[in-house]
């Protein structure tokens, strides 16, 4: 593969779109395009935004004097497609249809594959991909049981970052990810803890709308009986309860903020309530790590802590003091979704990993 391989990375968020140009592993252009809420209000559905966002990307690349014809591949953040295995998938017509119809939910990440496909079609040889979307599903059969057949567990987690960190860690110690058992903890607006067994995430909490530890804005697992009583009390609408679970749950409900930095600052300044809530969140994360060690039958090569909140040494230590006997702990603060997407695209272009077909 030529050393001038260029990859366009597209990562749509709720009110912004991050774009980057990578030349091999090196980022040569990086931009966050802000989308004012007033402009987004004009779109009924998230997928209605994709022409608008695509045009914004065109403008930014033109202003940066980056010719489109120099791009060899376009990779977008994967959206809410069908449950699929991990890896790089070509954006085909079936995937486009599922992303447009939003059958499995509306999310800004659905735009990633759609915009990537449209831009790639304008180029002579470029292809469009997605990689490790949040719906990556490698769960073992036993992990799917919840206690009632009507409520099967589904896999929704920070697959892109968890997989990237696990592979990066394995490479740093000259091992293969596929030969290791690791527990990966993503600490962000949502918190997910995955049991990675020889390259597969065989169990993970569904951190989107109600499973596992509470997080800065999500309630995590709630007592089912109490939730049922609240639902039929007549006090709350469906939308209000949904917000309690995602958006206004967790730290937000207890402290009125979803900013872990602010909460920690208050705790360090002596506010006992802030301290206790953060300690409780760390306690629940540690419990989830313990559960995942049981999934791996105690054979844990490493525990990897990542995500934005991993920048807090104090919070990480609250977790580590409870789980350090399970296995070696390594902290990788932050996340690099753009770099992870570019790396996946480069590996696919170089033939080092398989390009999969979405069906």
C-alpha positions in Angstrom: 0.0 0.0 0.0 1.3 3.4 -0.9 2.5 5.6 1.9 0.2 8.4 0.8 -3.0 6.5 1.7 -5.6 9.1 2.8 -8.6 8.3 4.9 -11.5 10.6 5.7 -13.0 9.9 9.1 -16.6 11.1 10.0 -18.0 11.0 13.5 -21.4 12.7 13.9 -22.6 13.7 17.4 -25.9 15.2 18.5 -24.9 18.8 17.8 -21.5 18.5 16.0 -19.7 16.4 13.4 -16.0 15.6 13.9 -14.0 15.0 10.7 -10.4 14.1 10.1 -8.0 13.3 7.4 -5.4 10.6 8.2 -2.3 10.0 6.0 -1.5 6.5 7.1 -1.5 6.7 10.9 -0.9 10.4 11.1 -3.7 12.9 11.4 -3.1 15.9 9.0 -6.5 17.6 9.4 -8.9 17.6 12.3 -12.1 19.7 12.7 -15.2 19.7 14.9 -18.1 21.2 12.9 -20.6 22.8 15.3 -24.3 22.6 14.4 -26.4 25.3 16.1 -29.5 23.9 17.7 -31.6 26.5 15.8 -30.5 25.0 12.5 -31.1 21.4 13.6 -34.6 22.2 14.8 -35.6 22.4 11.1 -35.1 18.6 10.7 -37.9 16.3 11.8 -35.7 13.2 12.0 -31.9 12.8 12.6 -31.5 11.1 9.2 -33.0 14.2 7.5 -29.8 16.0 8.5 -27.4 14.0 6.4 -27.4 16.2 3.3 -27.0 19.3 5.5 -24.1 17.7 7.4 -22.5 16.3 4.2 -22.5 19.8 2.7 -20.8 21.2 5.8 -18.1 18.6 5.5 -17.6 19.6 1.8 -17.2 23.2 2.9 -14.6 22.4 5.5 -12.5 20.3 3.3 -12.7 22.9 0.5 -11.7 25.6 3.0 -8.7 23.5 4.1 -7.7 23.0 0.5 -8.0 19.2 0.7 -8.8 17.8 -2.8 -11.5 15.1 -2.6 -9.7 13.0 -5.2 -6.8 12.4 -2.8 -9.1 10.4 -0.4 -8.7 6.6 -0.7 -11.4 5.6 1.8 -14.2 7.1 3.9 -15.1 5.6 7.3 -18.0 6.7 9.4 -18.9 6.1 13.0 -21.2 3.0 12.9 -24.9 3.6 13.9 -27.8 1.5 15.2 -27.7 -1.2 12.6 -28.6 -4.9 13.1 -26.5 -6.7 15.8 -23.2 -7.6 14.1 -19.9 -9.0 15.0 -16.9 -6.7 15.5 -14.9 -5.5 12.5 -14.9 -3.3 9.4 -18.1 -3.4 7.3 -18.5 -2.1 3.8 -21.5 0.3 3.6 -23.8 -1.4 1.1 -27.4 -0.7 0.1 -28.8 -2.9 2.8 -26.9 -1.0 5.5 -28.0 2.3 3.9 -31.6 1.2 4.0 -31.4 0.2 7.7 -29.6 3.5 8.7 -32.2 5.6 6.8 -35.2 3.8 8.2 -33.8 3.9 11.8 -35.6 0.6 12.6 -33.4 0.1 15.7 -33.5 3.7 16.9 -32.5 7.2 15.9 -29.0 8.3 16.8 -26.6 10.8 15.3 -24.1 8.0 14.6 -26.5 6.6 12.0 -25.4 9.5 9.8 -21.8 8.3 9.7 -22.3 5.5 7.3 -24.8 7.4 5.2 -22.4 10.4 4.7 -19.4 8.2 4.2 -21.3 6.3 1.4 -22.4 9.5 -0.4 -18.9 11.0 -0.3 -17.2 7.7 -1.5 -19.6 7.5 -4.4 -18.2 10.8 -5.7 -14.7 9.4 -5.8 -13.2 7.1 -8.4 -11.9 4.3 -6.3 -12.7 5.1 -2.6 -14.9 2.8 -0.6 -17.1 3.6 2.4 -16.9 1.7 5.7 -18.1 1.6 9.3 -16.2 -0.1 12.2 -17.2 -1.5 15.6 -20.6 0.2 16.0 -22.3 0.3 19.4 -24.4 -2.7 18.4 -21.5 -5.1 18.1 -22.9 -8.4 19.5 -20.6 -11.2 20.5 -22.5 -12.3 23.6 -22.4 -15.9 24.8 -25.7 -17.6 24.9 -25.8 -17.6 28.7 -25.2 -13.9 28.8 -28.5 -13.2 27.0 -30.7 -14.5 29.8 -32.3 -11.9 31.9 -34.8 -13.9 34.0 -37.8 -13.7 31.6 -38.0 -14.7 27.9 -39.8 -11.5 27.0 -36.8 -9.4 28.0 -33.7 -10.7 26.2 -30.5 -8.9 26.8 -29.1 -6.9 23.9 -25.6 -5.8 23.3 -25.1 -2.0 23.2 -21.8 -0.6 24.4 -18.7 1.5 23.6 -17.5 -1.2 21.2 -15.2 1.1 19.2 -13.2 2.4 22.1 -13.2 -0.9 24.1 -11.9 -2.9 21.1 -9.3 -0.2 20.2 -7.9 0.0 23.8 -7.8 -3.8 24.1 -5.9 -4.1 20.8 -3.6 -1.3 21.7 -2.8 -2.7 25.1 -2.1 -6.2 23.7 0.2 -4.7 21.1 2.1 -2.7 23.8 3.0 -5.9 25.6 3.7 -7.8 22.3 0.7 -10.1 22.6 -2.4 -10.7 20.4 -5.7 -9.4 21.6 -7.2 -12.7 20.4 -4.9 -14.6 22.9 -5.9 -12.6 26.0 -8.7 -12.3 28.5 -9.2 -8.6 29.5 -11.9 -6.6 31.2 -12.4 -3.2 29.6 -14.1 -0.3 31.5 -15.3 2.7 29.6 -16.0 5.7 31.9 -18.0 8.4 30.1 -21.5 9.8 30.0 -22.4 6.1 29.9 -20.4 3.4 31.6 -19.8 0.0 30.1 -17.7 -2.9 31.4 -16.9 -5.7 29.0 -15.5 -9.2 29.4 -13.2 -9.7 26.4 -12.5 -13.4 26.0 -9.9 -14.2 23.3 -11.0 -11.3 21.1 -14.7 -11.5 21.7 -16.8 -9.4 24.1 -18.8 -12.4 25.6 -20.6 -10.3 28.1 -21.1 -6.5 28.7 -23.7 -4.4 30.5 -26.1 -2.6 28.3 -25.1 0.9 29.3 -27.5 2.8 27.1 -30.8 2.6 28.8 -30.6 0.6 32.0 -28.1 -2.0 33.0 -25.0 -2.0 35.1 -23.4 0.9 37.1 -25.1 4.3 37.2 -23.1 7.0 35.3 -23.0 10.8 35.1 -26.4 10.8 33.3 -27.8 7.3 33.3 -29.4 5.4 36.1 -28.0 1.9 35.3 -29.8 -1.0 36.9 -32.9 0.0 38.9 -35.0 -2.1 41.3 -37.6 -3.5 38.9 -40.5 -3.4 41.5 -39.9 0.2 42.3 -39.6 1.1 38.6 -42.9 -0.7 37.9 -44.7 1.2 40.7 -43.4 4.5 39.4 -44.6 3.6 35.9 -48.1 2.9 37.0 -48.4 5.6 39.7 -49.9 8.2 37.3 -47.2 10.7 38.4 -44.9 10.3 35.4 -45.3 10.1 31.6 -43.3 7.6 29.6 -41.0 10.4 28.4 -40.4 11.5 32.0 -39.5 8.0 33.1 -37.3 7.5 30.0 -35.4 10.7 31.0 -34.9 9.4 34.5 -33.2 6.4 33.0 -31.2 8.2 30.3 -30.3 11.9 30.5 -31.4 12.8 34.0 -30.4 9.7 35.9 -27.3 8.7 37.8 -25.1 11.6 39.0 -27.4 14.1 37.3 -30.3 12.9 39.5 -28.3 12.9 42.7 -26.3 16.1 42.2 -27.9 18.1 39.5 -24.8 17.9 37.2 -23.5 15.4 34.7 -20.0 16.9 34.8 -17.7 14.5 36.7 -15.0 17.1 36.9 -17.4 19.6 38.7 -18.6 16.8 41.0 -15.1 15.8 41.9 -14.1 19.4 42.6 -17.0 19.8 44.9 -16.1 16.6 46.7 -12.5 17.8 47.1 -13.8 21.0 48.5 -15.4 19.1 51.3 -19.0 18.4 50.0 -19.8 15.1 51.5 -22.8 14.4 49.2 -20.7 14.8 46.1 -18.0 12.6 47.6 -20.5 9.9 48.5 -22.2 9.8 45.1 -18.9 9.5 43.3 -17.8 6.8 45.7 -21.1 5.0 45.0 -20.5 5.2 41.3 -17.0 3.8 41.6 -18.4 1.1 43.9 -20.9 0.0 41.3 -18.2 0.0 38.6 -16.0 -2.2 40.8 -18.9 -4.6 41.4 -19.4 -4.9 37.6 -15.7 -5.6 37.1 -16.0 -8.4 39.7 -19.0 -9.8 37.8 -17.1 -9.8 34.6 -14.1 -11.6 36.3 -16.6 -14.4 37.1 -17.6 -14.5 33.5 -14.0 -15.1 32.6 -13.7 -17.7 35.4 -11.1 -15.6 37.2 -8.6 -15.8 34.3 -8.0 -12.1 33.8 -4.8 -11.0 32.0 -5.6 -7.3 32.5 -8.2 -4.7 33.6 -8.2 -1.7 31.3 -9.8 1.6 32.4 -10.5 4.2 29.7 -12.9 7.0 28.8 -13.1 10.7 29.8 -13.6 10.1 33.5 -10.4 7.9 33.5 -8.6 11.3 33.5 -9.4 11.4 37.3 -6.7 9.6 39.2 -8.8 9.9 42.4 -11.9 8.3 40.8 -9.8 5.5 39.2 -8.2 4.7 42.5 -11.6 4.3 44.1 -12.2 1.5 41.7 -8.7 0.1 41.7 -8.6 -0.3 45.5 -11.5 -2.8 45.3 -10.4 -4.8 42.2 -6.6 -4.8 42.0 -6.4 -8.4 43.2 -8.4 -9.6 40.2 -5.6 -8.8 37.7 -3.1 -6.1 36.6 -4.8 -2.7 36.1 -3.9 -0.2 33.4 -5.5 3.2 32.9 -5.8 4.7 29.4 -7.5 8.1 29.9 -9.8 9.6 27.3 -10.7 8.0 24.0 -9.6 8.4 20.4 -12.6 7.4 18.3 -11.2 9.2 15.3 -7.8 7.4 15.5 -9.6 4.0 16.1 -11.8 4.5 13.0 -8.8 5.5 10.9 -6.8 2.5 12.1 -9.6 0.1 11.2 -9.9 1.6 7.7 -6.1 1.4 7.2 -5.9 -2.3 8.3 -8.8 -3.1 5.9 -7.2 -1.3 3.0 -3.9 -3.1 3.7 -5.6 -6.4 3.7 -4.6 -7.1 7.4 -8.2 -7.5 8.4 -11.2 -8.8 6.5 -13.7 -6.3 5.0 -17.1 -7.8 6.0 -20.4 -7.6 4.2 -23.5 -6.4 6.0 -26.5 -8.7 5.6 
